[in-house]
Amino acid sequence: MATAEENHKAIFRVLDSMDAPHGGKLLKLRFESGDTPATREIKGATLLLASPDGEASCTVRVEAFALFGGRPSDDRLRRTGRVDIHVSEVEGNADNIGPKWSASGPIP
């Protein structure tokens, strides 16, 4: 498996993860490294998530932005480094996602 730093535009850290009311997960992310993506690149993107110890991973698709953290915009992402997203599981087990996991992408 490729590491999170390889072949990915941006690396985020998961600050919080919770079950979404109608399926999927809500993730609060903080930008860590790489090129800051535009919000239009994030919506619909596929992300690779990996546990802090590297033992577990999963792939998720960004369905939408969660609005409880404020309206998402490119300026807000560059200023604060934070983005809140609603994801659905593509591959692997997304139930285990938690704080300190890394999220990288978008992946092809």
Number of C-alpha atoms within 10 A of each C-alpha: 4 8 11 20 15 10 13 19 16 21 25 25 23 24 16 16 21 14 14 14 8 6 11 19 22 21 25 22 23 20 22 16 14 14 11 17 17 13 16 10 12 19 17 15 17 23 27 22 26 23 18 14 8 12 7 15 20 19 21 23 21 21 17 16 21 18 12 8 12 11 11 17 13 14 11 14 18 14 9 10 16 19 26 24 21 23 27 18 18 14 12 13 13 21 13 13 21 20 16 16 22 26 28 26 24 21 13 8
